[in-house]
Amino acid sequence: MPRRRTDEPAVPLPEDNTITVIAETFRLLGDPTRLKIVLTCLEGPIAVGDIAKATGASQSLVSHHLRLLRAARLVRGTRRNKQVFYEAADAHIANILADMVAHSLEEHEDDEG
């Protein structure tokens, strides 16, 4: 495989405002409870009570985190009667998290070796 020159970025560097949005997204996902919530939402629309059961967090804590995650466009809610069901906002979010889970499960050889 050809090696990339170290002075050539793999992806063009985005504008500062885009970098800020990306950094905020990773900051939000850096909280274990919020990460569990988003991962739970990857399986499809799910109610707050079911998210709370799956994550072991209280409904009020889940609701608080969902407000932050919605504002960051990481999840979206759909109202059905008196309940709101949450799911990953789009395929980008699902793919990022699925790739990170797969990456974390890989066995890594020492790069030095």
C-alpha positions in Angstrom: 0.0 0.0 0.0 1.5 3.4 -1.0 2.3 5.6 2.0 0.8 9.0 2.3 3.3 11.8 2.6 3.1 13.3 6.1 2.7 16.8 4.6 -0.4 15.8 2.7 -3.6 15.7 4.9 -5.8 12.7 4.3 -8.8 15.0 4.3 -8.8 18.7 3.5 -8.8 20.7 6.7 -12.3 22.1 7.2 -13.1 25.7 8.2 -12.8 26.6 11.9 -16.5 26.7 12.4 -16.8 23.1 11.1 -13.9 22.0 13.3 -15.8 23.5 16.3 -18.9 21.6 15.5 -17.0 18.3 15.1 -15.1 18.9 18.4 -18.4 19.6 20.2 -19.9 16.4 18.7 -17.0 14.3 20.0 -17.2 16.1 23.4 -20.9 15.2 23.7 -20.1 11.6 22.7 -17.3 11.5 25.3 -19.8 11.1 28.1 -20.4 7.4 28.6 -24.1 7.9 29.4 -24.7 10.0 26.3 -22.7 7.5 24.2 -24.9 4.6 25.5 -28.0 6.6 24.7 -27.0 7.2 21.1 -25.9 3.6 20.7 -29.3 2.5 22.0 -30.9 4.7 19.4 -29.1 3.0 16.6 -31.4 0.1 16.7 -34.4 2.1 15.6 -37.0 4.3 17.2 -37.1 3.8 21.0 -39.0 5.5 23.8 -37.3 7.3 26.6 -38.4 4.7 29.2 -36.8 1.9 27.1 -33.6 3.9 26.7 -33.5 4.4 30.4 -33.9 0.6 31.0 -31.3 -0.2 28.4 -28.7 2.2 29.7 -29.4 1.9 33.4 -29.9 5.7 33.7 -33.0 7.5 35.1 -35.6 8.8 32.8 -35.0 12.3 33.8 -31.2 12.0 33.1 -31.9 10.3 29.7 -34.3 13.2 28.9 -31.7 15.7 29.8 -29.1 14.0 27.6 -31.5 13.6 24.7 -32.1 17.4 24.7 -28.4 17.9 24.3 -28.1 15.2 21.7 -31.1 16.6 19.7 -29.6 20.1 19.7 -26.4 18.7 18.3 -28.4 16.8 15.6 -27.1 13.4 16.8 -30.6 12.0 17.5 -34.0 12.9 16.3 -37.4 12.4 18.0 -40.7 11.5 16.5 -43.9 12.0 18.5 -46.4 9.1 18.5 -49.5 10.0 20.6 -48.0 11.1 24.0 -44.6 9.4 23.6 -41.5 10.5 21.7 -39.4 7.9 20.0 -35.7 8.6 19.4 -33.3 7.3 16.8 -29.9 8.2 15.3 -30.3 11.4 13.3 -28.9 9.9 10.1 -26.7 7.3 8.6 -23.6 9.4 9.2 -24.0 9.1 13.0 -24.8 5.4 12.8 -21.8 4.7 10.6 -19.4 6.7 12.8 -20.4 4.8 15.9 -20.6 1.4 14.2 -17.0 2.0 12.9 -15.8 3.1 16.3 -17.3 0.0 18.0 -15.7 -2.2 15.3 -12.4 -0.4 15.7 -12.5 -0.8 19.5 -13.1 -4.5 19.2 -10.2 -5.2 16.8 -7.1 -6.8 18.2 -4.2 -4.4 17.6 -0.7 -5.4 17.0 2.0 -3.2 18.4 2.8 -0.6 15.7 6.5 -0.6 16.7 6.9 -4.2 16.1 
